[in-house]
Amino acid sequence: MNLKYSIKGQIISVILEHLRAAIIFFMVWIFAIRITSSKTGGIIYSAITTFLYFVIMYSAGYQAEKNDKKSYSPLTPTPYKGAVLSLGVLAVNALIVLSYLLAWRISGDGENFTNLRAVAVNAIYLFWFSPFIGFLGTQKGAIAPFGYIIIFVLPILSCFLGYFAGYKNFDISAKLRFLVYEKKR
Protein backbone atom coordinates (compact mmCIF):
# COMPACT_ATOMS: atom_id res chain seq x y z
CA MET A 1 0.00 0.00 0.00
CA ASN A 2 1.23 3.46 -0.89
CA LEU A 3 2.34 5.68 1.99
CA LYS A 4 -0.17 8.38 1.07
CA TYR A 5 -2.92 5.99 2.16
CA SER A 6 -1.66 5.67 5.74
CA ILE A 7 -1.58 8.25 8.51
CA LYS A 8 2.13 7.66 9.08
CA GLY A 9 2.80 8.16 5.37
CA GLN A 10 0.73 11.34 5.27
CA ILE A 11 2.60 12.76 8.27
CA ILE A 12 5.88 11.93 6.52
CA SER A 13 4.66 13.60 3.32
CA VAL A 14 3.82 16.77 5.28
CA ILE A 15 7.35 16.75 6.76
CA LEU A 16 8.75 16.33 3.24
CA GLU A 17 6.64 19.25 2.01
CA HIS A 18 8.15 21.39 4.76
CA LEU A 19 11.61 20.17 3.76
CA ARG A 20 11.00 21.03 0.09
CA ALA A 21 9.77 24.48 1.07
CA ALA A 22 12.78 24.98 3.36
CA ILE A 23 15.18 24.04 0.55
CA ILE A 24 13.61 26.49 -1.88
CA PHE A 25 13.29 29.34 0.61
CA PHE A 26 16.79 28.78 1.97
CA MET A 27 18.25 29.04 -1.54
CA VAL A 28 16.29 32.24 -2.17
CA TRP A 29 17.39 33.58 1.21
CA ILE A 30 21.06 32.83 0.46
CA PHE A 31 20.92 34.37 -3.02
CA ALA A 32 19.21 37.49 -1.69
CA ILE A 33 21.23 37.69 1.54
CA ARG A 34 22.19 41.27 0.83
CA ILE A 35 18.54 42.27 0.78
CA THR A 36 17.26 39.87 3.44
CA SER A 37 19.97 40.79 5.95
CA SER A 38 18.47 44.25 6.44
CA LYS A 39 15.56 44.48 8.88
CA THR A 40 13.06 45.69 6.26
CA GLY A 41 14.25 43.25 3.62
CA GLY A 42 14.10 40.38 6.09
CA ILE A 43 10.55 41.25 7.08
CA ILE A 44 9.41 41.55 3.46
CA TYR A 45 11.14 38.27 2.58
CA SER A 46 9.60 36.51 5.58
CA ALA A 47 6.12 37.90 4.91
CA ILE A 48 6.18 36.57 1.35
CA THR A 49 7.73 33.21 2.24
CA THR A 50 5.46 32.71 5.26
CA PHE A 51 2.44 33.22 3.02
CA LEU A 52 3.86 30.80 0.44
CA TYR A 53 4.66 28.31 3.20
CA PHE A 54 1.06 28.55 4.38
CA VAL A 55 -0.13 27.80 0.84
CA ILE A 56 2.25 24.81 0.53
CA MET A 57 1.14 23.28 3.82
CA TYR A 58 -2.52 24.07 3.09
CA SER A 59 -2.15 22.19 -0.20
CA ALA A 60 -0.53 19.23 1.59
CA GLY A 61 -3.50 19.00 3.96
CA TYR A 62 -5.97 19.42 1.10
CA GLN A 63 -4.28 16.68 -0.94
CA ALA A 64 -4.23 14.31 2.05
CA GLU A 65 -7.98 14.72 2.43
CA LYS A 66 -8.57 14.11 -1.27
CA ASN A 67 -6.55 10.88 -0.97
CA ASP A 68 -8.62 9.84 2.06
CA LYS A 69 -11.85 10.26 0.06
CA LYS A 70 -10.78 7.83 -2.65
CA SER A 71 -12.80 4.63 -2.66
CA TYR A 72 -9.75 2.39 -2.34
CA SER A 73 -8.24 4.33 0.58
CA PRO A 74 -8.45 2.55 3.94
CA LEU A 75 -8.53 5.94 5.70
CA THR A 76 -11.71 7.73 6.67
CA PRO A 77 -11.76 11.53 6.44
CA THR A 78 -12.45 13.35 9.70
CA PRO A 79 -12.78 17.12 10.03
CA TYR A 80 -9.83 17.60 12.38
CA LYS A 81 -7.31 15.18 10.88
CA GLY A 82 -5.37 18.06 9.32
CA ALA A 83 -4.11 19.05 12.76
CA VAL A 84 -2.83 15.50 13.29
CA LEU A 85 -0.95 15.59 9.98
CA SER A 86 1.17 18.50 11.21
CA LEU A 87 2.40 16.60 14.31
CA GLY A 88 5.51 15.36 12.51
CA VAL A 89 6.54 18.88 11.52
CA LEU A 90 5.81 20.07 15.06
CA ALA A 91 8.00 17.32 16.54
CA VAL A 92 10.89 18.21 14.22
CA ASN A 93 10.37 21.93 14.95
CA ALA A 94 10.45 21.30 18.71
CA LEU A 95 13.59 19.19 18.42
CA ILE A 96 15.39 21.84 16.36
CA VAL A 97 14.29 24.71 18.63
CA LEU A 98 15.37 22.85 21.77
CA SER A 99 18.72 21.93 20.17
CA TYR A 100 19.20 25.54 19.07
CA LEU A 101 18.44 26.99 22.52
CA LEU A 102 20.63 24.38 24.19
CA ALA A 103 23.51 25.06 21.80
CA TRP A 104 23.42 28.77 22.61
CA ARG A 105 23.09 28.12 26.33
CA ILE A 106 26.13 25.82 26.30
CA SER A 107 28.21 28.20 24.20
CA GLY A 108 27.51 31.08 26.56
CA ASP A 109 27.12 34.52 25.09
CA GLY A 110 28.07 33.44 21.60
CA GLU A 111 31.57 34.89 21.79
CA ASN A 112 33.06 31.40 21.76
CA PHE A 113 30.52 29.79 19.45
CA THR A 114 33.18 27.53 17.93
CA ASN A 115 31.87 24.15 19.02
CA LEU A 116 31.27 22.21 15.80
CA ARG A 117 27.99 20.76 17.10
CA ALA A 118 26.72 24.21 18.05
CA VAL A 119 27.58 25.60 14.62
CA ALA A 120 25.86 22.62 12.93
CA VAL A 121 22.72 23.10 15.07
CA ASN A 122 22.71 26.80 14.19
CA ALA A 123 23.01 26.00 10.47
CA ILE A 124 20.19 23.42 10.67
CA TYR A 125 18.04 25.94 12.53
CA LEU A 126 18.62 28.62 9.88
CA PHE A 127 17.91 26.14 7.09
CA TRP A 128 14.77 24.56 8.59
CA PHE A 129 13.19 27.88 9.57
CA SER A 130 14.44 29.89 6.59
CA PRO A 131 10.92 30.89 5.48
CA PHE A 132 10.38 32.72 8.80
CA ILE A 133 13.89 33.95 9.52
CA GLY A 134 12.91 37.64 9.53
CA PHE A 135 10.20 37.02 12.13
CA LEU A 136 12.17 34.84 14.51
CA GLY A 137 14.31 37.65 15.87
CA THR A 138 17.22 35.30 16.30
CA GLN A 139 19.89 37.24 18.11
CA LYS A 140 22.38 35.20 20.11
CA GLY A 141 20.06 32.29 20.72
CA ALA A 142 16.90 34.21 21.56
CA ILE A 143 13.68 33.64 19.62
CA ALA A 144 11.00 36.33 19.52
CA PRO A 145 7.60 35.32 20.98
CA PHE A 146 6.01 35.84 17.56
CA GLY A 147 8.58 33.39 16.19
CA TYR A 148 7.29 30.65 18.47
CA ILE A 149 3.76 31.30 17.23
CA ILE A 150 4.87 30.96 13.61
CA ILE A 151 6.98 27.86 14.28
CA PHE A 152 4.33 25.96 16.22
CA VAL A 153 0.94 27.37 15.18
CA LEU A 154 1.34 27.97 11.44
CA PRO A 155 1.89 24.28 10.48
CA ILE A 156 -1.15 23.20 12.51
CA LEU A 157 -3.34 25.99 11.16
CA SER A 158 -2.37 25.56 7.51
CA CYS A 159 -2.68 21.75 7.47
CA PHE A 160 -5.93 21.87 9.40
CA LEU A 161 -7.49 24.49 7.12
CA GLY A 162 -6.36 22.64 3.98
CA TYR A 163 -7.71 19.30 5.19
CA PHE A 164 -10.92 20.89 6.46
CA ALA A 165 -11.45 22.70 3.14
CA GLY A 166 -11.15 19.37 1.33
CA TYR A 167 -13.49 17.75 3.84
CA LYS A 168 -16.10 20.46 3.14
CA ASN A 169 -15.44 20.29 -0.64
CA PHE A 170 -14.23 23.88 -0.71
CA ASP A 171 -11.82 24.34 -3.60
CA ILE A 172 -10.11 27.69 -3.18
CA SER A 173 -8.58 27.51 -6.65
CA ALA A 174 -12.07 27.32 -8.16
CA LYS A 175 -13.02 30.44 -6.22
CA LEU A 176 -9.94 32.30 -7.45
CA ARG A 177 -10.16 31.36 -11.12
CA PHE A 178 -11.80 34.69 -11.90
CA LEU A 179 -8.43 36.33 -11.16
CA VAL A 180 -6.61 34.21 -13.71
CA TYR A 181 -9.01 33.85 -16.60
CA GLU A 182 -10.72 36.74 -18.27
CA LYS A 183 -14.41 36.47 -18.93
CA LYS A 184 -15.58 36.17 -22.51
CA ARG A 185 -17.90 38.91 -23.63
Residue, then its C-alpha position, 0 to 999 in steps of 0.5 A: m500500500n502506498l504511503k499516502y494511504s496511511i496516517k504515518g505516510q501522510i505525516i511523513s509527506v507533510i514533513l517532506e513538504h516542509l523540507r522542500a519548502a525549506i530548501i527552496f526558501f533557503m536558496v532564495w534567502i542565500f541568493a538574496i542575503r544582501i537584501t534579506s539581511s536588512k531588517t526591512g528586507g528580512i521582514i518583506y522576505s519573511a512575509i512573502t515566504t510565510f504566506l507561500y509556506f502557508v499555501i504549501m502546507y494548506s495544499a498538503g492537507y488538502q491533498a491528504e484529504k482528497n486521498d482519504k476520500k478515494s474509494y480504495s483508501p483505507l482511511t476515513p476523512t475526519p474534520y480535524k485530521g489536518a491538525v494530526l498531519s502536522l504533528g511530525v513537523l511540530a515534533v521536528n520543529a520542537l527538536i530543532v528549537l530545543s537543540y538551538l536553545l541548548a547550543w546557545r546556552i552551552s556556548g555562553d554569550g556566543e563569543n566562543f561559538t566555535n563548538l562544531r555541534a553548536v555551529a551545525v545546530n545553528a546551520i540546521y536551525l537557519f535552514w529549517f526555519s528559513p521561510f520565517i527567519g525575519f520574524l524569529g528575531t534570532q539574536k544570540g540564541a533568543i527567539a521572539p515570541f512571535g517566532y514561536i507562534i509561527i513555528f508551532v501554530l502555522p503548520i497546525l493551522s495551515c494543514f488543518l485548514g487545507y484538510f478541512a477545506g477538502y473535507k467540506n469540498f471547498d476548492i479555493s482555486a475554483k473560487l480564485r479562477f476569476l483572477v486568472y481567466e478573463k471572462k468572454r464577452 
